[in-house]
Amino acid sequence: MELLGLKLSRFFEWVQKYKNRPEGFSIEYRRKGTNRQLDERVHSHILQELEKEKGLIDDPSMPIRFYNYSYIQDQLRERYQEKVSLPTIIDRAKKTAITSRNRIRPSTTGR
């Protein structure tokens, strides 16, 4: 336990795994099939949806001021059957300079 830096409960979990399958036992840690790279097709779909949203934001007759990233996520899921996290969408928007921070837009109500 000391050599491996394990606590008692984790040590006995490993002992049990070894007893159940000694030939396939390993203490090596492997990630489970996560692919950290975003497919180029998914990236282009994100940009397409961001551009559509930007058109609404830039239209002075529309009351929309900010991106609705959740809506973009829903559109990606419905139109392209792609599951993309919100942080990924926000990150792509910031990296491609589609969004502009601290943007002040004149009021459409005339106040």
C-alpha positions as CSV (number, residue, x, y, z in Angstrom):
1,M,0.0,0.0,0.0
2,E,2.8,2.4,0.9
3,L,4.7,1.6,-2.2
4,L,1.7,2.3,-4.5
5,G,0.5,5.2,-2.4
6,L,-2.9,3.6,-1.8
7,K,-5.3,3.9,1.0
8,L,-6.7,0.7,2.5
9,S,-10.0,0.6,0.7
10,R,-8.4,1.2,-2.8
11,F,-5.8,-1.5,-2.0
12,F,-8.4,-4.1,-1.3
13,E,-10.3,-3.1,-4.4
14,W,-7.2,-3.9,-6.4
15,V,-6.6,-7.2,-4.5
16,Q,-10.2,-8.2,-5.4
17,K,-9.7,-7.3,-9.1
18,Y,-6.4,-9.4,-9.1
19,K,-8.1,-12.4,-7.5
20,N,-11.0,-12.2,-10.0
21,R,-8.7,-11.9,-13.1
22,P,-5.0,-12.4,-12.4
23,E,-4.0,-12.8,-16.1
24,G,-5.6,-9.4,-17.1
25,F,-4.7,-7.4,-14.0
26,S,-2.8,-4.2,-14.4
27,I,-2.4,-1.1,-12.3
28,E,-1.9,1.0,-15.4
29,Y,-4.5,3.8,-15.7
30,R,-6.1,4.4,-19.1
31,R,-8.7,6.9,-20.1
32,K,-11.9,5.6,-21.5
33,G,-12.1,6.5,-25.2
34,T,-12.5,10.2,-24.8
35,N,-11.7,12.1,-27.9
36,R,-10.6,15.6,-27.0
37,Q,-10.3,16.8,-30.7
38,L,-13.4,18.5,-32.2
39,D,-14.2,17.2,-35.6
40,E,-13.8,19.8,-38.4
41,R,-17.4,19.2,-39.6
42,V,-18.7,19.9,-36.1
43,H,-16.5,23.1,-35.9
44,S,-18.0,24.4,-39.1
45,H,-21.5,23.7,-37.9
46,I,-20.8,25.6,-34.7
47,L,-19.6,28.6,-36.8
48,Q,-22.6,28.4,-39.1
49,E,-25.0,28.6,-36.2
50,L,-23.0,31.4,-34.6
51,E,-23.2,33.4,-37.8
52,K,-27.0,33.0,-37.9
53,E,-27.2,34.2,-34.4
54,K,-24.9,37.1,-35.2
55,G,-27.3,38.2,-38.0
56,L,-30.0,38.4,-35.4
57,I,-27.9,40.3,-32.9
58,D,-26.7,42.8,-35.6
59,D,-30.3,43.5,-36.8
60,P,-31.4,46.7,-35.0
61,S,-35.1,45.8,-35.3
62,M,-34.5,42.6,-33.2
63,P,-34.4,42.9,-29.4
64,I,-31.6,40.3,-29.2
65,R,-28.3,41.5,-27.8
66,F,-26.4,38.4,-26.7
67,Y,-25.7,35.0,-28.1
68,N,-28.0,32.2,-26.8
69,Y,-25.4,29.4,-26.6
70,S,-28.0,26.9,-25.3
71,Y,-30.1,27.5,-28.4
72,I,-27.1,27.0,-30.6
73,Q,-26.4,23.7,-28.7
74,D,-30.0,22.6,-29.3
75,Q,-29.8,23.5,-33.0
76,L,-26.6,21.4,-33.3
77,R,-28.3,18.5,-31.7
78,E,-31.5,18.8,-33.8
79,R,-30.1,19.7,-37.2
80,Y,-26.9,17.7,-37.2
81,Q,-27.3,15.1,-34.4
82,E,-24.1,16.4,-32.8
83,K,-23.6,16.7,-29.1
84,V,-21.4,19.6,-28.2
85,S,-20.9,21.1,-24.7
86,L,-21.7,24.7,-24.0
87,P,-18.1,25.6,-23.0
88,T,-17.0,24.3,-26.4
89,I,-19.4,26.5,-28.2
90,I,-18.5,29.5,-26.1
91,D,-14.8,28.8,-26.6
92,R,-15.2,28.6,-30.4
93,A,-17.2,31.8,-30.5
94,K,-14.4,33.6,-28.6
95,K,-11.6,32.1,-30.6
96,T,-13.1,33.0,-33.9
97,A,-13.9,36.6,-32.8
98,I,-17.5,36.3,-33.7
99,T,-18.5,37.6,-30.4
100,S,-17.5,41.1,-29.2
101,R,-17.2,41.8,-25.5
102,N,-18.7,44.8,-23.8
103,R,-20.7,45.7,-26.9
104,I,-23.1,48.5,-26.3
105,R,-26.1,48.7,-28.6
106,P,-28.5,51.6,-28.7
107,S,-31.9,51.0,-27.3
108,T,-34.7,50.2,-29.7
109,T,-37.3,51.7,-27.5
110,G,-36.1,55.3,-28.0
111,R,-35.4,56.1,-24.4
